[in-house]
Amino acid sequence: MSANEFVVQQAIERLYIHHHHWLQNWLQRRLGHTADAADIAQDTFMRILNAPEHVAEKTPDWQLQEPRAYLTIVAKRLVANLYRRRALEQAYLDSLALMPASAIPSTEQKLIILETLQQIDHMLDGLPAKVRSAFLLAQFEGMTYADIAAQLNVSERSVKRYMVQAMAQCIMLMS
């Protein structure tokens, strides 16, 4: 471990010691669920600890001016991810409820499908809304580029660019 890594690790350790309890309580008040609050508080510190070395928070003179504000920003993003994952899961379960009993996948297949949906959601998370919409309409609704262009009120050429951008994002994150 380099001297810089040691300094950063010590700073994160102090941040954890001084603010973990506060963050978990803050999350508990917002979420109303102790286990979710504990998980997200822990994930917040793990996200900071595992951040790439080039981020400003990982410099040798690492000292946050407003540590609680920073922690809440990271935690809010994780809460948003939690809610999005749950909404995705609920939408999938709702669609299963509409299927005939003979077509419902096994428990193992359901878990694989949910995991795949979450991976796709993660891949598309950083894309602009129209790019994400075009990709989802093409892949899951089976719409043509012309139909997508009409629905999104853009040119067919734009839809083609959106699809290239979405596919590039998926390929980049899969490798």
DOTOR-310167 format. One record per residue (C-alpha): residue number from 1; residue in one letter; y, z, x. Coordinates in steps of 0.1 Angstrom, whole numbers. Layout:
N
<k->NUM r->A py->Y pz->Z px->X>
...
***
This chain:
175
<k->1 r->M py->0 pz->0 px->0>
<k->2 r->S py->34 pz->-10 px->14>
<k->3 r->A py->63 pz->14 px->16>
<k->4 r->N py->80 pz->-5 px->-12>
<k->5 r->E py->50 pz->-3 px->-35>
<k->6 r->F py->47 pz->34 px->-28>
<k->7 r->V py->84 pz->40 px->-36>
<k->8 r->V py->81 pz->20 px->-69>
<k->9 r->Q py->49 pz->38 px->-78>
<k->10 r->Q py->66 pz->72 px->-72>
<k->11 r->A py->95 pz->61 px->-94>
<k->12 r->I py->72 pz->50 px->-122>
<k->13 r->E py->53 pz->83 px->-119>
<k->14 r->R py->86 pz->102 px->-123>
<k->15 r->L py->95 pz->80 px->-152>
<k->16 r->Y py->62 pz->88 px->-169>
<k->17 r->I py->64 pz->125 px->-162>
<k->18 r->H py->100 pz->128 px->-175>
<k->19 r->H py->98 pz->104 px->-205>
<k->20 r->H py->63 pz->99 px->-217>
<k->21 r->H py->63 pz->128 px->-242>
<k->22 r->W py->97 pz->117 px->-255>
<k->23 r->L py->86 pz->81 px->-259>
<k->24 r->Q py->54 pz->91 px->-277>
<k->25 r->N py->74 pz->113 px->-301>
<k->26 r->W py->99 pz->85 px->-307>
<k->27 r->L py->70 pz->61 px->-315>
<k->28 r->Q py->53 pz->86 px->-337>
<k->29 r->R py->85 pz->89 px->-358>
<k->30 r->R py->88 pz->52 px->-361>
<k->31 r->L py->52 pz->43 px->-367>
<k->32 r->G py->39 pz->74 px->-385>
<k->33 r->H py->6 pz->72 px->-368>
<k->34 r->T py->-3 pz->94 px->-338>
<k->35 r->A py->-30 pz->72 px->-323>
<k->36 r->D py->-8 pz->40 px->-325>
<k->37 r->A py->21 pz->60 px->-309>
<k->38 r->A py->-2 pz->73 px->-281>
<k->39 r->D py->-16 pz->38 px->-274>
<k->40 r->I py->18 pz->21 px->-274>
<k->41 r->A py->33 pz->48 px->-252>
<k->42 r->Q py->5 pz->43 px->-227>
<k->43 r->D py->7 pz->5 px->-229>
<k->44 r->T py->45 pz->7 px->-222>
<k->45 r->F py->40 pz->24 px->-189>
<k->46 r->M py->11 pz->2 px->-180>
<k->47 r->R py->32 pz->-29 px->-188>
<k->48 r->I py->59 pz->-15 px->-164>
<k->49 r->L py->34 pz->-6 px->-137>
<k->50 r->N py->17 pz->-40 px->-139>
<k->51 r->A py->49 pz->-60 px->-140>
<k->52 r->P py->52 pz->-87 px->-113>
<k->53 r->E py->67 pz->-76 px->-80>
<k->54 r->H py->97 pz->-99 px->-84>
<k->55 r->V py->112 pz->-81 px->-115>
<k->56 r->A py->143 pz->-61 px->-109>
<k->57 r->E py->126 pz->-29 px->-119>
<k->58 r->K py->102 pz->-32 px->-89>
<k->59 r->T py->127 pz->-34 px->-61>
<k->60 r->P py->127 pz->-7 px->-34>
<k->61 r->D py->158 pz->10 px->-48>
<k->62 r->W py->143 pz->11 px->-83>
<k->63 r->Q py->164 pz->35 px->-104>
<k->64 r->L py->170 pz->29 px->-140>
<k->65 r->Q py->204 pz->39 px->-153>
<k->66 r->E py->191 pz->42 px->-189>
<k->67 r->P py->154 pz->49 px->-187>
<k->68 r->R py->149 pz->57 px->-224>
<k->69 r->A py->167 pz->25 px->-235>
<k->70 r->Y py->145 pz->5 px->-212>
<k->71 r->L py->113 pz->22 px->-224>
<k->72 r->T py->123 pz->16 px->-260>
<k->73 r->I py->128 pz->-21 px->-254>
<k->74 r->V py->94 pz->-24 px->-238>
<k->75 r->A py->78 pz->-3 px->-266>
<k->76 r->K py->95 pz->-22 px->-294>
<k->77 r->R py->80 pz->-54 px->-280>
<k->78 r->L py->46 pz->-38 px->-280>
<k->79 r->V py->51 pz->-26 px->-316>
<k->80 r->A py->60 pz->-61 px->-326>
<k->81 r->N py->29 pz->-74 px->-310>
<k->82 r->L py->8 pz->-47 px->-328>
<k->83 r->Y py->23 pz->-57 px->-362>
<k->84 r->R py->18 pz->-94 px->-355>
<k->85 r->R py->-18 pz->-88 px->-345>
<k->86 r->R py->-24 pz->-68 px->-377>
<k->87 r->A py->-7 pz->-94 px->-399>
<k->88 r->L py->-29 pz->-121 px->-383>
<k->89 r->E py->-60 pz->-101 px->-389>
<k->90 r->Q py->-50 pz->-93 px->-425>
<k->91 r->A py->-44 pz->-130 px->-432>
<k->92 r->Y py->-78 pz->-139 px->-418>
<k->93 r->L py->-95 pz->-111 px->-439>
<k->94 r->D py->-76 pz->-124 px->-470>
<k->95 r->S py->-89 pz->-159 px->-464>
<k->96 r->L py->-124 pz->-145 px->-460>
<k->97 r->A py->-121 pz->-128 px->-494>
<k->98 r->L py->-115 pz->-162 px->-510>
<k->99 r->M py->-147 pz->-177 px->-495>
<k->100 r->P py->-180 pz->-177 px->-513>
<k->101 r->A py->-204 pz->-150 px->-500>
<k->102 r->S py->-227 pz->-175 px->-486>
<k->103 r->A py->-200 pz->-190 px->-463>
<k->104 r->I py->-187 pz->-157 px->-449>
<k->105 r->P py->-194 pz->-154 px->-412>
<k->106 r->S py->-214 pz->-126 px->-397>
<k->107 r->T py->-196 pz->-95 px->-383>
<k->108 r->E py->-201 pz->-108 px->-347>
<k->109 r->Q py->-186 pz->-142 px->-357>
<k->110 r->K py->-157 pz->-125 px->-375>
<k->111 r->L py->-149 pz->-106 px->-343>
<k->112 r->I py->-151 pz->-137 px->-322>
<k->113 r->I py->-128 pz->-156 px->-346>
<k->114 r->L py->-103 pz->-128 px->-347>
<k->115 r->E py->-102 pz->-126 px->-309>
<k->116 r->T py->-97 pz->-164 px->-307>
<k->117 r->L py->-69 pz->-162 px->-333>
<k->118 r->Q py->-52 pz->-135 px->-312>
<k->119 r->Q py->-55 pz->-155 px->-280>
<k->120 r->I py->-40 pz->-186 px->-298>
<k->121 r->D py->-12 pz->-164 px->-311>
<k->122 r->H py->-6 pz->-151 px->-276>
<k->123 r->M py->-5 pz->-186 px->-262>
<k->124 r->L py->20 pz->-197 px->-288>
<k->125 r->D py->41 pz->-166 px->-287>
<k->126 r->G py->66 pz->-179 px->-261>
<k->127 r->L py->72 pz->-212 px->-279>
<k->128 r->P py->102 pz->-221 px->-300>
<k->129 r->A py->96 pz->-219 px->-337>
<k->130 r->K py->95 pz->-256 px->-344>
<k->131 r->V py->70 pz->-262 px->-316>
<k->132 r->R py->47 pz->-235 px->-328>
<k->133 r->S py->50 pz->-247 px->-364>
<k->134 r->A py->42 pz->-283 px->-355>
<k->135 r->F py->12 pz->-272 px->-335>
<k->136 r->L py->-2 pz->-250 px->-363>
<k->137 r->L py->4 pz->-276 px->-389>
<k->138 r->A py->-14 pz->-302 px->-369>
<k->139 r->Q py->-43 pz->-280 px->-358>
<k->140 r->F py->-49 pz->-258 px->-388>
<k->141 r->E py->-35 pz->-278 px->-417>
<k->142 r->G py->-47 pz->-312 px->-403>
<k->143 r->M py->-13 pz->-327 px->-411>
<k->144 r->T py->-3 pz->-360 px->-395>
<k->145 r->Y py->27 pz->-362 px->-372>
<k->146 r->A py->47 pz->-381 px->-399>
<k->147 r->D py->40 pz->-353 px->-424>
<k->148 r->I py->49 pz->-327 px->-399>
<k->149 r->A py->81 pz->-345 px->-391>
<k->150 r->A py->90 pz->-346 px->-428>
<k->151 r->Q py->82 pz->-309 px->-433>
<k->152 r->L py->102 pz->-298 px->-402>
<k->153 r->N py->130 pz->-323 px->-409>
<k->154 r->V py->127 pz->-338 px->-374>
<k->155 r->S py->117 pz->-372 px->-360>
<k->156 r->E py->81 pz->-381 px->-354>
<k->157 r->R py->90 pz->-385 px->-317>
<k->158 r->S py->101 pz->-348 px->-317>
<k->159 r->V py->68 pz->-338 px->-332>
<k->160 r->K py->50 pz->-356 px->-304>
<k->161 r->R py->72 pz->-337 px->-278>
<k->162 r->Y py->65 pz->-304 px->-296>
<k->163 r->M py->27 pz->-311 px->-295>
<k->164 r->V py->28 pz->-319 px->-258>
<k->165 r->Q py->48 pz->-287 px->-252>
<k->166 r->A py->24 pz->-266 px->-272>
<k->167 r->M py->-7 pz->-281 px->-256>
<k->168 r->A py->9 pz->-276 px->-221>
<k->169 r->Q py->15 pz->-239 px->-229>
<k->170 r->C py->-21 pz->-235 px->-241>
<k->171 r->I py->-35 pz->-252 px->-210>
<k->172 r->M py->-13 pz->-232 px->-187>
<k->173 r->L py->-23 pz->-199 px->-202>
<k->174 r->M py->-60 pz->-208 px->-202>
<k->175 r->S py->-61 pz->-215 px->-165>
***
